[in-house]
Amino acid sequence: MIGEGPQFARLEVQIGRLLVAGVTISALLLAIGLGMWLFDPGRWNALWLLNAGLIVLMATPILRVLLSFAEYIAMRQWFFAAVTILVLLELTVTVVVALLKR
Amino acid sequence: MIHLTPTIVAIVMASGAVAGCMGGLLGLGGGVFLVPFLNAWFGLDFKTAAAISLVTVIATSSAVSAATTGRNLINLRLGMLLEVASAAGGVAAGLTISHVSDIALERGFAGVAALIAVLMLTRLERSNVIQDTTQDPGPLGGRFHDEESGGDVIYRVRRLPVAMLVSFLAGNVSAAFGIGGGILKVPVLTAWCGVPMRVAAATSSLMIGVTAVASVPIQYANGYVNPPLAGAAVLGVLVGSRGGLWFGARARSKWLKLLMAMVLMLVSITYLRRTL
């Protein structure tokens, strides 16, 4: 039955690992960057680390959607793969608009 | 933009910790507390405060969801379907937010804070809405082990269009005001759509990350996300929400909710007076 198979449980575990990795890496980058920035606000690498931390933070949910898409394709769950593509398209709009504004 | 000093960064980090703690106590993100801290109390302009708060929403979502995975509480399929609507709401608000005046946003925030306070007051006695049946969960429903009753619970999702609509609105509100929006979705999902409370809360926690990411990059490109302040707020919220969850599990939630509803009413009144 849909929603009760072991594949769904596996996807949930994979997502959990991805989120832990994303939040840990971004917190580390932000903490180191902020420490360096407080020490000397003019340092370019302090701002670079802070921005990298924020980008990893923003990328984590996007990667979660990508991972789900790959898994739904592997599970041949076409309906949910299509739903996931819609979400990815919306996020692409945002990222493209943001990149054009830079 | 104010001149950033280490003291200011420390204050923002502490605000994040306090807001995250208050949010964690109630099982919300801390956004609804962080925005007034940064804006009304600390003097950042509304859009900057909301954008920084929205960045912390992403962190809360990832951290909370990582702790919930593996228990079948997060309904990934329902979450993804509702994210189509909530991300659309986020993108729409993200694209239009720079054309809306701060005054209008502050008035809107007064309304949202009051609405959340009322929702909290009407749900004082409610902790679980679980229908224990043996029905077929359907393509969107699910099954999980309920620790309170000790048995397996099966549920079926009903009135999907209602859930989609509220998700779209929550996405809008989230992007405009820098809050997660779970407080708006969870009551609707539990009261009208047949989703058990704990599943609704866990699914919403996962959703708010993608919802926020649907607008944060635009606000980041617009220059509303100041990196040192956002970094400080994120670190504060991550620490604070952990503390809040710990205390929350040991405190009487009814009185907490009553207290927080009063705080939110005060926030709402403050915002109304500022904008009149």
Chai-1 contact restraints between the chains, C-beta under 6 A:
chainA,res_idxA,chainB,res_idxB,connection_type,confidence,min_distance_angstrom,max_distance_angstrom,comment,restraint_id
A,I2,B,P139,contact,1.0,0.0,6.0,A-B,restraint_1
A,G3,B,G142,contact,1.0,0.0,6.0,A-B,restraint_2
A,E4,B,R143,contact,1.0,0.0,6.0,A-B,restraint_3
A,E12,B,T69,contact,1.0,0.0,6.0,A-B,restraint_4
A,V13,B,G70,contact,1.0,0.0,6.0,A-B,restraint_5
A,I15,B,T69,contact,1.0,0.0,6.0,A-B,restraint_6
A,G16,B,A66,contact,1.0,0.0,6.0,A-B,restraint_7
A,G16,B,T69,contact,1.0,0.0,6.0,A-B,restraint_8
A,G16,B,G70,contact,1.0,0.0,6.0,A-B,restraint_9
A,L19,B,S62,contact,1.0,0.0,6.0,A-B,restraint_10
A,L19,B,S65,contact,1.0,0.0,6.0,A-B,restraint_11
A,L19,B,A66,contact,1.0,0.0,6.0,A-B,restraint_12
A,V20,B,A66,contact,1.0,0.0,6.0,A-B,restraint_13
A,G22,B,S62,contact,1.0,0.0,6.0,A-B,restraint_14
A,V23,B,S62,contact,1.0,0.0,6.0,A-B,restraint_15
A,V23,B,A63,contact,1.0,0.0,6.0,A-B,restraint_16
A,L30,B,G231,contact,1.0,0.0,6.0,A-B,restraint_17
A,L30,B,V234,contact,1.0,0.0,6.0,A-B,restraint_18
A,L30,B,L235,contact,1.0,0.0,6.0,A-B,restraint_19
A,L34,B,G231,contact,1.0,0.0,6.0,A-B,restraint_20
A,W37,B,P228,contact,1.0,0.0,6.0,A-B,restraint_21
A,L38,B,P6,contact,1.0,0.0,6.0,A-B,restraint_22
A,L50,B,P227,contact,1.0,0.0,6.0,A-B,restraint_23
A,L50,B,G231,contact,1.0,0.0,6.0,A-B,restraint_24
A,N51,B,P227,contact,1.0,0.0,6.0,A-B,restraint_25
A,L57,B,I58,contact,1.0,0.0,6.0,A-B,restraint_26
A,M58,B,V213,contact,1.0,0.0,6.0,A-B,restraint_27
A,M58,B,V216,contact,1.0,0.0,6.0,A-B,restraint_28
A,T60,B,S62,contact,1.0,0.0,6.0,A-B,restraint_29
A,P61,B,G209,contact,1.0,0.0,6.0,A-B,restraint_30
A,P61,B,V210,contact,1.0,0.0,6.0,A-B,restraint_31
A,P61,B,V213,contact,1.0,0.0,6.0,A-B,restraint_32
A,F80,B,R77,contact,1.0,0.0,6.0,A-B,restraint_33
A,V83,B,M80,contact,1.0,0.0,6.0,A-B,restraint_34
A,V83,B,L81,contact,1.0,0.0,6.0,A-B,restraint_35
A,T84,B,M80,contact,1.0,0.0,6.0,A-B,restraint_36
A,L86,B,V84,contact,1.0,0.0,6.0,A-B,restraint_37
A,V87,B,E83,contact,1.0,0.0,6.0,A-B,restraint_38
A,V87,B,V84,contact,1.0,0.0,6.0,A-B,restraint_39
A,V87,B,A87,contact,1.0,0.0,6.0,A-B,restraint_40
A,E90,B,A87,contact,1.0,0.0,6.0,A-B,restraint_41
A,E90,B,A88,contact,1.0,0.0,6.0,A-B,restraint_42
A,E90,B,V91,contact,1.0,0.0,6.0,A-B,restraint_43
A,E90,B,A214,contact,1.0,0.0,6.0,A-B,restraint_44
A,V93,B,V91,contact,1.0,0.0,6.0,A-B,restraint_45
A,T94,B,V91,contact,1.0,0.0,6.0,A-B,restraint_46
A,T94,B,A214,contact,1.0,0.0,6.0,A-B,restraint_47
A,T94,B,P217,contact,1.0,0.0,6.0,A-B,restraint_48
A,T94,B,I218,contact,1.0,0.0,6.0,A-B,restraint_49
A,V95,B,P217,contact,1.0,0.0,6.0,A-B,restraint_50
A,V97,B,I218,contact,1.0,0.0,6.0,A-B,restraint_51
A,A98,B,P217,contact,1.0,0.0,6.0,A-B,restraint_52
A,A98,B,I218,contact,1.0,0.0,6.0,A-B,restraint_53
A,A98,B,A221,contact,1.0,0.0,6.0,A-B,restraint_54
A,K101,B,A221,contact,1.0,0.0,6.0,A-B,restraint_55
A,R102,B,A221,contact,1.0,0.0,6.0,A-B,restraint_56
